[in-house]
Amino acid sequence: MKIEKELVGTENVLVDLGFEDAEELSVKAVLAVKLNDIIDRRGLNQTEVAGLIGMTQPKVSQIRHFKLQNISLERLLQALVSLDQHVEITVRSAGRSKRRGITVAA
């Protein structure tokens, strides 16, 4: 007789994979998706982007390939601002739902 075990995950695949900084990486990923979308829409190459956002081309390459562990959240936010975006951060009580955490909409 085969016993099947149901695997229960969270809403965050990075948590499920055991990343210690899963919540921060999730936020960075959303911001990187937005950055990459802007770069693609504007038809910019990595060198052009580096000049606009004040990063090196290798750092831009990391963003383009979603290798975000060595890029701070602050740098991603500043990069968006440098590309004429408005970044707004809102802090509010988790309330009765007790749903703490970070949510990013881009």
C-alpha positions as CSV (number, residue, x, y, z in Angstrom):
1,M,0.0,0.0,0.0
2,K,1.4,3.4,-1.0
3,I,0.9,6.3,1.4
4,E,0.7,9.7,-0.3
5,K,1.7,12.7,1.7
6,E,0.3,16.1,0.8
7,L,2.9,18.8,0.7
8,V,1.8,22.2,2.0
9,G,3.6,25.2,0.9
10,T,3.5,28.9,1.6
11,E,2.5,31.7,-0.8
12,N,6.3,32.3,-1.2
13,V,8.2,29.7,-3.2
14,L,11.5,31.2,-1.8
15,V,10.4,30.4,1.7
16,D,9.5,26.9,0.6
17,L,12.9,26.4,-0.9
18,G,14.5,27.5,2.4
19,F,16.0,30.9,1.5
20,E,16.7,32.7,4.8
21,D,16.1,36.1,3.1
22,A,13.1,34.9,1.1
23,E,10.9,37.9,1.8
24,E,13.6,40.4,0.8
25,L,14.4,38.4,-2.3
26,S,10.8,38.4,-3.3
27,V,10.6,42.2,-3.0
28,K,13.8,42.5,-5.0
29,A,12.4,40.2,-7.7
30,V,9.3,42.3,-8.2
31,L,11.4,45.5,-8.5
32,A,13.8,43.7,-10.9
33,V,10.8,42.7,-13.1
34,K,9.7,46.3,-13.2
35,L,13.2,47.5,-14.0
36,N,13.7,45.0,-16.7
37,D,10.3,45.9,-18.2
38,I,11.3,49.5,-18.4
39,I,14.7,48.7,-19.9
40,D,13.0,46.5,-22.5
41,R,10.4,49.1,-23.4
42,R,13.0,51.8,-23.8
43,G,15.3,49.5,-25.9
44,L,18.3,50.3,-23.7
45,N,21.4,48.2,-23.6
46,Q,23.2,47.4,-20.3
47,T,25.9,50.1,-20.7
48,E,23.2,52.7,-21.3
49,V,21.3,51.6,-18.3
50,A,24.4,51.6,-16.2
51,G,25.0,55.3,-17.1
52,L,21.4,56.2,-16.3
53,I,21.2,54.5,-12.9
54,G,24.7,54.9,-11.7
55,M,25.6,51.2,-11.5
56,T,28.3,49.3,-13.3
57,Q,27.4,47.2,-16.3
58,P,28.0,43.9,-14.4
59,K,25.5,45.0,-11.8
60,V,23.0,45.8,-14.5
61,S,23.7,42.3,-15.9
62,Q,22.9,40.8,-12.5
63,I,19.6,42.6,-12.4
64,R,18.8,41.5,-16.0
65,H,19.4,37.9,-15.0
66,F,17.6,38.2,-11.6
67,K,20.8,37.5,-9.6
68,L,19.8,39.8,-6.8
69,Q,21.6,38.6,-3.7
70,N,24.4,41.2,-4.0
71,I,22.2,44.1,-4.9
72,S,20.6,46.1,-2.1
73,L,16.9,46.9,-2.0
74,E,17.9,50.5,-1.8
75,R,19.9,50.4,-5.0
76,L,16.9,48.8,-6.9
77,L,14.6,51.5,-5.6
78,Q,17.1,54.3,-6.6
79,A,17.5,52.7,-10.0
80,L,13.7,52.9,-10.6
81,V,13.8,56.6,-9.5
82,S,16.7,57.2,-11.9
83,L,14.5,55.8,-14.7
84,D,11.8,58.4,-14.0
85,Q,9.6,56.2,-11.7
86,H,7.8,57.2,-8.5
87,V,8.4,54.8,-5.7
88,E,6.0,54.9,-2.8
89,I,6.3,52.9,0.4
90,T,3.3,52.6,2.7
91,V,3.5,51.2,6.2
92,R,0.2,50.2,7.9
93,S,-0.9,48.0,10.8
94,A,-1.4,44.3,10.0
95,G,-4.8,44.7,11.8
96,R,-6.9,41.9,12.9
97,S,-5.8,39.6,10.1
98,K,-2.3,39.5,11.7
99,R,-1.0,39.3,8.1
100,R,2.4,40.7,8.7
101,G,4.9,41.0,5.9
102,I,5.9,43.0,2.8
103,T,3.9,43.3,-0.3
104,V,5.1,45.1,-3.4
105,A,3.0,46.1,-6.3
106,A,4.8,47.3,-9.4
